[in-house]
Amino acid sequence: MCGVAGRFHPVALGGAPGWAPRVSALLAHRGPDGEGHYSDDRCELVHRRLALIDLSPTGHQPMANEDGSVYVVFNGEIYNHRDLRSELERRGHRFRGTSDTEVLVHLYEEHGERMAGRLRGIFAFAIYDSRRRALYLARDRFGVKPLFYALHNGEWVFASEIKAILALPGFRPAIDRQACYDFLGLGYVPEPATGFANVEAVPKGAALTVNAAGPHWVRFHEVAARPDHARRLDQAAADVEHALLDAVGRQAIADVPVAALLSGGIDSSLVVAAHRRATGGSTATFNVRFPAKSHDETAIAVAVARHCGTAHRTIDLGDWNMSADAVLDLLRHFDQPFADLSLLPMYWISRAIRDQGIICALSGDGGDEAFGGYPRFWRANRLVQLMRLPPWLGNSVRLGGRALAGWTRDWGRQVAKAVELAQVGARDGAFLISGLSNYLSEDDKRDLVRPIARNGFLPAWRHYNEYDPPGVTDLEELSQRLTETLFKISLPSDMLRKVDMMSMRASIEVRVPMLDEDVVALGLTLPHRLKTDGTTGKQVLRALAHRWLPPVVAAHPKHGFAIPVDVMVPDAFYEILADFLLSRDARTGGFLAPEVVRQWLYAFRRARDGHYLGTISRGGLYQRVFIVLALELWMREHHLSW
């Protein structure tokens, strides 16, 4: 992977003294193996290189075509670059080296803004065409690699990370309050918005051309679930087996060693097993051991490693710095509010891999979305049943659940929430899906945010409101919407953002075979019965696991990459939280209800001693605390006010 940045104006680019070296330094973690720069009177390009393919100087970027009229800066991997190279050579294009990057400039010459649809892989790149006086930005189908942009004084500024845009002289960041209000519920900002009103993400599966006529967008890919109800489990598993072997075979190609992240879950275990089968060789694997048994999957990971003959290492979190400063620095690194706490183990495992001298690894990310791995898929079965209850019975169950919530830990709260979602979901599917996705409901946010500070904001469920008619009529329709909205919202904005930012901070590339185009296409054809049996998910992947892996792995329940934060942070962390969030100079103090924040902090501290948490689960509690903390840190870092 690499870091890219640049500026473009179709007529005349203004001066930005010191910006390029400043950006190169800011993005050095994304590419410690080299740096490059190009500029003329309309465009300036900056590149940081992490060398994985063509380690020679011919892989240096910015990279040009034969006559120097087209330049590219590229972050990612093009897995079909050899086929494209052969095609382009037949059409007369001449190549200097063997990198996948060089394919991009020649493919652009052949296909222009339609080129992105020809690519297979993970990518974010910028192409400058000096003859046409145009800039072309493109991002991969599922949003694996990031690319942000801003329009400032007529200049188009772009970068792999927002910090490079903010470094532009004269650029003044502005807060996007609606995006931050969404963040309070989700724990991340849904793309294409960022926390800044004047910075956006290039949408996944989209390309932008900018020239003197203005900006022009092309959408080259949309995710659409099209279930094939005639599919059988055995045949679906066989199809995925072939597709995954091909995907891992393509993604294991590099001019450096390729390792694997092995969490102990089915997805990463299948990727490791596929690597052994596709390449015939062993690899190094890594997992994280958590201090709480309820969160630790080390035994499963070790069983997979032994079965597949990998060189395995378990990373103990006790070996890493869980100081307050270390945690706060990771939160700040995201450049916008972000509170998915699995960012912490993602960084530690990335660091451990890098410390072994390895800079490329395969992961299992992306399997849950296409194959029905999240609990919301099997909860959908019960929700559809609840939709069919007579209104009087549904109301009775909901009220009973609320009454029990005060003294039955989590069960009563979940029952009340499920009935409420089901009652509304029959006429408004967006509300139902949003309720399955949020950490905080709209009611929760109204309690947290002072009335004067939330006036006029839209509810988060608008992000899921793209269906006509809006109501959900059956289980298959709900399952289809769940799949599509996962790909649209949480995958690029949460899961993949976390993996990219934390792995690249440690200067390693993470490849995602489960998001291979053919693998995803198969997952999108699965009917609901092949996603879940009503109690567990990923039925097709489990069937494949029974063929490839020990039975204990195939039967292992969905776990997630969660960590017991409340028992891992030092005592001093609680005092720092209070100083940040309850002090008179707290940026969030002007619009968040202090009594709610104080109550959360008090409960968070007592939770690790096993004290009862009332209507909020333990995980939900520290998620709430870190949502407020991430927002406070970001606002302080960028001197923002509500």
C-alpha positions in Angstrom: 0.0 0.0 0.0 1.0 3.6 -0.3 0.0 7.2 0.5 -1.1 9.6 -2.2 -1.9 13.3 -2.2 -2.2 16.1 -4.7 -3.6 19.4 -5.9 -5.2 20.3 -9.3 -6.6 23.4 -11.0 -7.7 23.1 -14.6 -6.4 26.6 -15.4 -3.5 27.6 -13.1 -2.5 26.1 -9.8 -1.8 28.5 -7.0 1.3 28.3 -4.8 1.4 26.2 -1.6 4.9 26.6 -0.2 6.1 23.7 1.9 2.9 21.7 1.4 4.4 18.8 -0.6 7.2 18.0 1.9 4.8 18.5 4.8 2.4 16.0 3.3 5.1 13.5 2.5 6.1 13.5 6.1 2.5 13.2 7.3 2.0 10.2 5.1 5.4 8.5 5.7 3.8 5.7 7.7 1.8 4.7 4.6 5.0 4.4 2.5 8.3 4.2 4.3 10.1 2.7 1.3 10.3 5.8 -0.9 8.8 9.2 -1.8 8.1 11.0 -5.0 6.9 14.3 -6.3 5.7 15.8 -9.5 4.4 19.3 -10.3 3.6 21.6 -13.2 1.5 24.7 -13.6 -1.8 22.8 -13.1 -1.0 19.8 -10.9 1.1 18.7 -8.0 1.4 15.0 -7.0 2.9 13.5 -3.8 3.5 9.8 -3.2 4.8 7.6 -0.4 5.7 4.0 -1.4 5.3 0.7 0.4 7.1 -1.6 -2.1 5.4 -5.0 -2.6 5.5 -5.5 -6.4 8.5 -4.5 -8.6 10.8 -3.4 -5.8 13.1 -1.8 -8.4 13.3 1.9 -9.3 10.8 1.2 -12.2 8.1 1.0 -9.5 8.7 4.6 -8.4 5.8 7.0 -8.3 4.5 9.4 -9.6 4.7 7.2 -12.7 4.2 8.4 -16.2 3.4 7.0 -19.6 5.9 7.0 -22.5 5.8 10.7 -23.3 5.2 12.0 -19.8 1.7 13.4 -20.6 -0.1 11.2 -18.1 0.9 10.7 -14.5 -0.5 8.4 -11.8 -0.2 8.1 -8.0 -1.7 4.9 -6.8 -2.5 3.1 -3.5 -3.6 -0.5 -3.6 -3.1 -3.7 -5.7 -4.5 -4.6 -9.1 -4.9 -8.3 -9.2 -5.6 -8.6 -12.9 -2.8 -6.4 -13.9 -1.0 -9.1 -15.8 -4.0 -9.8 -18.1 -4.4 -6.1 -18.6 -0.7 -5.7 -19.4 -0.9 -8.3 -22.1 -3.9 -6.7 -23.7 -2.3 -3.3 -23.6 1.0 -4.6 -25.1 -1.0 -6.1 -28.0 -2.4 -2.6 -28.6 1.1 -1.1 -28.8 1.7 0.2 -25.3 5.3 -0.1 -24.0 6.1 -0.9 -20.4 9.3 -0.1 -18.5 8.8 -2.3 -15.4 6.6 -5.0 -13.9 4.5 -3.1 -11.4 0.7 -3.0 -11.5 0.8 0.8 -11.2 2.2 1.1 -14.8 -0.9 -0.6 -16.1 -3.1 2.3 -14.9 -1.6 5.1 -17.1 -1.9 2.9 -20.2 -5.4 1.7 -19.4 -6.4 5.3 -18.9 -5.1 6.1 -22.4 -7.2 3.4 -23.8 -10.4 3.8 -21.9 -10.5 7.2 -20.2 -12.9 7.6 -17.3 -14.4 4.1 -18.0 -11.1 2.4 -17.0 -12.0 1.8 -13.4 -14.6 -0.8 -14.3 -11.9 -2.9 -15.9 -9.9 -3.2 -12.7 -10.0 -6.1 -10.1 -8.4 -5.3 -6.8 -8.2 -2.7 -4.1 -7.4 0.8 -5.2 -7.5 4.5 -4.8 -5.6 6.5 -7.4 -5.3 9.8 -9.1 -4.4 10.3 -12.8 -3.3 13.7 -14.2 -3.8 14.1 -17.9 -1.7 17.2 -19.0 -3.0 17.2 -22.5 -6.6 17.2 -21.6 -5.9 19.3 -18.5 -7.9 16.9 -16.4 -7.7 15.1 -13.1 -9.2 11.6 -12.6 -9.8 10.1 -9.2 -11.1 6.5 -8.6 -11.8 4.2 -5.7 -12.4 0.4 -5.6 -15.8 -1.3 -5.6 -16.1 -1.9 -1.9 -14.1 1.0 -0.4 -11.1 -1.0 0.8 -8.7 1.9 0.1 -9.5 5.4 1.2 -9.5 8.6 -0.9 -10.6 12.0 0.4 -11.0 15.3 -1.5 -11.9 19.0 -1.0 -12.5 22.0 -3.2 -10.5 25.0 -1.9 -10.2 28.3 -3.7 -10.9 26.6 -7.0 -8.3 23.9 -6.4 -9.2 20.2 -6.0 -7.1 18.7 -3.2 -7.1 15.0 -2.5 -5.2 12.5 -0.2 -5.3 9.0 1.3 -5.7 10.6 4.7 -7.5 13.8 5.7 -4.5 15.2 7.6 -2.8 15.9 4.2 -5.7 18.1 3.1 -5.8 19.9 6.4 -2.1 20.7 5.9 -2.8 22.9 2.9 -1.9 26.5 3.6 -5.1 28.6 4.2 -7.4 25.6 4.5 -9.7 26.1 7.5 -11.6 23.0 8.6 -15.3 23.3 9.4 -17.4 21.0 11.5 -20.2 19.0 9.9 -22.7 18.9 12.8 -25.1 16.5 11.0 -22.3 14.0 10.4 -21.2 14.3 14.0 -24.8 13.7 15.1 -24.9 10.6 13.0 -21.6 9.6 14.6 -23.1 9.7 18.1 -25.4 6.9 17.1 -23.2 4.8 14.9 -19.6 5.2 16.3 -18.4 6.3 12.8 -19.3 8.9 10.2 -21.1 7.4 7.2 -19.4 8.1 3.8 -19.2 10.2 1.7 -19.4 12.6 4.6 -16.6 13.1 7.0 -16.6 15.0 10.3 -15.6 18.1 8.3 -18.2 20.0 6.2 -15.5 20.9 3.6 -13.9 17.4 3.2 -15.6 14.4 1.6 -14.7 10.8 0.7 -14.7 9.7 -2.9 -17.5 7.1 -2.8 -16.7 3.5 -3.3 -17.2 2.2 -6.8 -17.0 5.7 -8.2 -14.7 7.9 -10.3 -14.5 11.7 -10.6 -13.1 13.6 -13.6 -12.3 17.3 -13.1 -11.5 19.6 -16.0 -12.3 23.1 -17.1 -16.0 22.1 -17.6 -16.3 21.1 -14.0 -16.6 17.8 -12.1 -18.1 14.7 -13.6 -18.9 11.6 -11.6 -19.1 8.0 -13.0 -20.5 5.2 -10.8 -18.9 2.0 -12.1 -20.2 -0.4 -9.5 -23.3 -0.9 -7.3 -23.9 -3.7 -4.8 -27.2 -5.5 -5.4 -28.3 -8.7 -3.7 -30.0 -11.0 -6.1 -30.9 -14.2 -4.2 -31.1 -17.4 -6.3 -33.8 -19.4 -4.4 -32.8 -22.6 -6.3 -29.3 -22.6 -4.8 -28.3 -25.7 -2.7 -25.9 -25.5 0.2 -23.5 -28.1 -1.1 -23.3 -26.5 -4.6 -22.9 -23.0 -3.1 -20.1 -24.2 -0.8 -18.4 -25.8 -3.9 -18.7 -22.6 -5.8 -17.3 -20.5 -3.0 -14.4 -23.0 -2.6 -13.3 -22.5 -6.2 -13.7 -18.7 -6.0 -11.9 -18.3 -2.7 -8.9 -20.5 -3.9 -8.6 -18.3 -7.0 -8.9 -15.1 -4.9 -6.3 -16.1 -2.4 -4.0 -17.4 -5.1 -4.1 -14.0 -6.8 -3.7 -12.0 -3.6 -0.8 -14.1 -2.3 1.3 -12.9 -5.2 3.9 -10.3 -4.1 7.7 -9.7 -4.3 7.8 -9.9 -0.5 6.5 -12.6 2.0 2.8 -12.6 2.6 1.4 -13.5 6.1 -2.1 -13.8 7.4 -4.2 -12.4 10.3 -5.8 -15.4 12.1 -8.4 -14.3 14.6 -9.9 -17.7 15.1 -13.1 -16.9 13.3 -14.3 -18.8 10.3 -13.4 -16.1 7.7 -9.8 -15.7 8.6 -9.4 -19.5 9.1 -10.7 -20.2 5.6 -8.4 -17.7 4.1 -5.4 -19.4 5.8 -6.6 -22.8 4.7 -7.1 -21.5 1.2 -3.6 -20.1 1.1 -2.1 -23.5 1.9 -4.3 -25.1 -0.8 -3.8 -22.5 -3.4 0.0 -21.9 -3.0 1.1 -25.3 -1.6 3.3 -23.4 0.8 3.1 -22.3 4.5 2.8 -18.8 5.8 3.2 -16.9 9.0 0.0 -16.3 11.0 -0.8 -14.1 13.9 -3.6 -13.7 16.5 -4.2 -11.5 19.5 -4.8 -13.1 23.0 -7.2 -11.1 25.1 -7.0 -11.1 28.9 -10.7 -12.0 29.4 -11.7 -15.6 28.4 -15.0 -14.4 27.0 -13.2 -12.3 24.4 -10.3 -14.7 23.6 -10.2 -17.1 20.6 -6.6 -18.1 20.8 -7.3 -21.8 21.2 -9.3 -21.8 17.9 -6.6 -19.8 16.1 -3.9 -22.2 17.3 -5.9 -25.2 16.2 -6.2 -23.7 12.7 -2.5 -22.9 12.6 -1.5 -26.5 13.5 -4.0 -27.9 11.0 -2.6 -25.7 8.2 1.0 -26.0 9.2 1.6 -22.3 9.6 4.4 -20.5 11.6 2.1 -19.1 14.2 2.6 -16.4 16.8 0.1 -15.3 19.5 0.3 -11.6 20.5 -0.4 -11.0 24.2 -2.0 -7.7 24.8 0.1 -7.4 28.0 3.1 -7.0 25.7 1.7 -3.7 24.4 1.2 -0.3 25.8 -2.4 0.3 27.0 -1.5 3.7 28.5 -3.9 6.5 28.1 -1.6 8.3 25.7 -1.3 5.3 23.4 -5.1 4.9 23.2 -5.7 8.6 22.7 -3.0 8.8 19.9 -4.7 6.0 18.0 -8.1 7.7 18.2 -6.6 11.0 17.0 -4.9 9.2 14.0 -8.3 8.8 12.2 -8.6 12.6 11.5 -12.3 12.4 12.2 -14.6 10.9 14.9 -14.2 7.1 15.0 -15.0 4.8 18.0 -14.9 1.2 16.8 -12.7 -0.1 19.6 -11.5 -3.1 17.6 -9.1 -0.5 16.2 -6.9 -1.2 19.2 -6.2 -4.9 18.6 -6.1 -4.2 14.8 -3.2 -1.9 15.4 -1.4 -4.2 17.8 -1.5 -7.2 15.5 -0.3 -5.0 12.6 2.6 -3.8 14.7 3.5 -7.3 15.6 3.5 -8.3 12.0 5.7 -5.4 11.0 8.1 -6.1 13.9 8.7 -9.5 12.3 9.8 -7.8 9.1 6.6 -8.6 7.2 4.8 -5.9 5.3 1.9 -7.8 3.6 -0.9 -9.9 5.2 -4.2 -11.5 4.2 -7.3 -11.0 6.4 -10.8 -12.4 6.6 -12.6 -9.1 6.6 -15.7 -8.9 4.3 -17.1 -12.3 4.8 -19.8 -11.3 7.3 -21.4 -8.8 4.8 -21.9 -11.1 1.8 -22.5 -14.4 3.7 -24.7 -13.4 6.6 -22.3 -13.4 9.5 -23.7 -10.7 11.7 -26.2 -11.4 14.5 -28.7 -9.1 12.8 -29.2 -11.8 10.1 -30.5 -14.5 12.5 -32.3 -11.9 14.6 -34.2 -11.0 11.4 -36.0 -14.4 11.7 -37.4 -13.4 15.1 -38.1 -9.8 14.0 -40.3 -11.0 11.1 -42.2 -13.3 13.5 -42.7 -10.4 15.9 -44.1 -8.3 13.0 -46.9 -10.8 12.7 -48.1 -10.4 16.3 -51.4 -8.6 16.9 -50.8 -5.0 18.0 -52.2 -5.6 21.5 -49.9 -8.5 22.1 -46.9 -6.7 20.7 -47.5 -3.8 23.0 -47.8 -6.0 26.0 -44.6 -7.8 25.3 -42.8 -4.5 24.7 -44.0 -3.0 28.0 -43.1 -6.2 29.8 -39.6 -6.1 28.4 -39.1 -2.5 29.6 -40.3 -3.4 33.0 -37.9 -6.3 33.3 -35.0 -4.3 31.9 -34.3 -2.7 35.3 -33.4 -6.1 37.0 -32.6 -8.7 34.3 -29.4 -7.3 32.9 -29.7 -7.5 29.1 -32.7 -9.7 28.3 -35.6 -7.4 29.1 -34.0 -4.5 27.2 -33.4 -6.6 24.1 -37.0 -7.9 24.1 -38.5 -4.4 24.3 -36.2 -3.1 21.6 -36.9 -6.1 19.3 -40.7 -5.6 19.6 -40.4 -1.8 18.9 -38.3 -2.4 15.8 -40.7 -5.1 14.5 -43.8 -2.9 15.1 -42.3 0.0 13.1 -40.3 -2.1 10.6 -43.4 -3.5 8.9 -44.1 0.0 7.6 -40.6 1.5 7.7 -37.7 -0.9 7.0 -35.2 1.9 7.3 -36.1 2.4 11.0 -35.7 -1.3 11.6 -32.3 -1.7 9.9 -31.0 1.5 11.6 -32.1 0.1 14.9 -30.0 -3.0 14.3 -27.0 -0.9 13.3 -26.9 1.9 15.9 -25.2 2.0 19.3 -27.5 4.9 20.3 -31.1 5.2 19.1 -32.6 8.5 18.1 -34.2 8.6 21.6 -30.8 8.0 23.2 -29.3 10.8 21.2 -32.1 13.1 22.3 -31.2 12.4 25.9 -27.5 12.9 25.2 -27.6 16.1 23.1 -29.2 19.3 24.5 -32.4 20.4 22.7 -30.9 23.6 21.3 -27.9 21.8 19.9 -29.9 19.2 18.0 -32.5 21.3 16.4 -33.1 20.5 12.7 -30.9 17.4 12.5 -32.1 14.4 10.5 -32.3 10.9 11.9 -29.7 8.3 11.1 -32.2 6.0 9.5 -32.3 8.2 6.4 -29.1 6.4 5.4 -31.1 3.2 5.0 -34.1 4.8 3.3 -33.6 4.0 -0.3 -36.4 1.4 -0.9 -39.8 1.8 -2.3 -42.1 0.8 -0.8 -40.4 1.5 2.5 -42.0 -1.2 4.6 -40.6 -4.8 5.0 -43.0 -7.5 3.9 -41.0 -10.7 4.4 -37.8 -12.3 5.6 -36.1 -12.5 2.2 -36.7 -8.8 1.6 -35.3 -7.9 5.0 -32.2 -10.1 4.5 -31.6 -8.5 1.1 -31.7 -5.0 2.5 -29.5 -5.9 5.4 -26.8 -7.2 3.0 -27.0 -4.2 0.7 -26.9 -1.6 3.5 -23.9 -3.3 5.1 -21.9 -2.9 1.9 -23.2 0.7 1.5 -22.6 2.1 4.9 -20.8 0.2 7.6 -18.3 -1.8 5.5 -16.5 1.2 3.9 -17.1 3.7 6.8 -16.3 1.5 9.8 -14.8 -1.9 9.1 -12.5 -1.1 6.2 -11.7 2.4 7.5 -10.4 0.8 10.7 -8.4 -1.9 8.9 -6.7 0.6 6.6 -5.9 3.3 9.1 -4.5 0.9 11.7 -2.6 -1.4 9.4 -1.1 1.5 7.5 -0.1 3.3 10.7 2.0 0.2 11.3 3.2 0.3 7.6 1.8 -3.0 6.4 -0.6 -3.8 3.6 -3.7 -5.9 4.4 -5.4 -7.7 1.5 -9.0 -9.0 1.7 -9.7 -12.1 -0.3 -13.3 -12.3 1.0 -13.9 -9.1 -0.9 -12.7 -10.5 -4.2 -15.2 -9.6 -6.8 -16.2 -13.2 -7.6 -16.5 -14.2 -4.0 -18.8 -11.3 -3.2 -20.8 -12.0 -6.3 -21.5 -15.5 -5.1 -22.5 -14.3 -1.6 -24.9 -11.8 -3.1 -26.8 -14.7 -4.8 -27.5 -16.5 -1.5 -31.1 -16.7 -0.2 -31.6 -16.1 3.5 -31.8 -19.8 4.4 -28.2 -20.2 3.1 -27.0 -17.3 5.3 -28.5 -18.4 8.6 -30.3 -21.2 10.2 -31.9 -18.8 12.7 -29.2 -19.2 15.4 -25.9 -18.9 13.6 -24.7 -17.3 10.4 -22.5 -18.0 7.3 -24.0 -21.4 6.5 -22.1 -21.7 3.2 -18.8 -20.7 4.8 -19.4 -23.1 7.7 -20.1 -25.9 5.1 -16.8 -25.1 3.5 -15.1 -25.0 6.9 -16.3 -28.6 7.5 -14.4 -29.6 4.4 -11.2 -27.8 5.1 -10.8 -27.3 8.9 -11.2 -29.1 12.2 -14.9 -29.5 13.4 -14.3 -27.2 16.3 -13.6 -24.3 13.9 -16.6 -25.0 11.7 -18.9 -25.0 14.7 -17.3 -21.9 16.3 -19.9 -19.1 16.9 -19.5 -15.6 15.6 -17.3 -13.7 18.0 -16.1 -10.4 16.6 -12.9 -8.5 17.3 -14.1 -6.9 20.6 -11.9 -6.2 23.6 -12.7 -5.8 27.3 -11.6 -2.2 27.4 -12.8 -1.5 31.0 -10.5 -4.2 32.5 -7.5 -3.3 30.2 -7.0 0.4 30.7 -5.0 1.6 33.7 -6.6 3.4 36.6 -5.3 6.7 35.5 -7.3 6.4 32.3 -10.6 7.0 34.3 -9.2 10.3 35.6 -8.2 11.4 32.2 -11.7 10.6 30.9 -13.2 12.8 33.5 -10.7 15.6 32.8 -11.5 15.5 29.1 -15.2 15.1 29.2 -16.4 16.9 32.4 -14.0 19.8 32.6 -15.1 23.4 31.9 -13.1 23.5 28.7 -14.6 20.3 27.2 -15.6 21.0 23.6 -18.5 18.6 23.9 -19.6 20.2 27.2 -21.5 22.9 25.3 -23.9 20.6 23.6 -23.9 17.2 25.4 -25.9 16.7 28.6 -23.3 16.5 31.4 -25.4 14.4 33.7 -25.7 11.7 31.1 -21.9 11.7 30.4 -21.2 11.7 34.1 -23.5 8.7 34.6 -21.8 6.8 31.8 -18.3 7.5 33.2 -19.4 6.3 36.7 -20.9 3.1 35.4 -17.9 2.5 33.1 -15.5 2.6 36.1 -17.7 0.3 38.2 -18.3 -2.2 35.4 -14.9 -3.9 35.6 -15.7 -4.8 39.2 -18.8 -6.7 38.1 -21.4 -4.2 39.2 -24.8 -4.3 37.5 -25.1 -2.0 34.6 -28.9 -1.6 34.5 -30.4 -1.3 31.0 -27.0 -0.8 29.2 -24.8 -3.8 28.4 -21.2 -3.8 29.4 -20.0 -3.5 25.8 -22.6 -0.9 25.0 -21.5 1.2 28.0 -17.8 1.5 27.0 -18.8 2.0 23.4 -20.8 5.1 24.6 -17.9 6.4 26.6 -15.5 6.1 23.7 -18.0 7.7 21.2 -18.0 10.8 23.4 -14.2 10.6 23.9 -13.5 10.3 20.2 -15.6 13.3 19.4 -14.0 15.4 22.1 -10.5 14.5 21.1 -11.2 15.3 17.4 -12.8 18.7 18.2 -9.9 19.7 20.4 -7.3 18.5 17.9 -8.9 20.7 15.1 -10.1 23.6 17.3 -13.7 23.0 16.4 -16.8 24.2 18.2 -20.4 23.0 17.9 
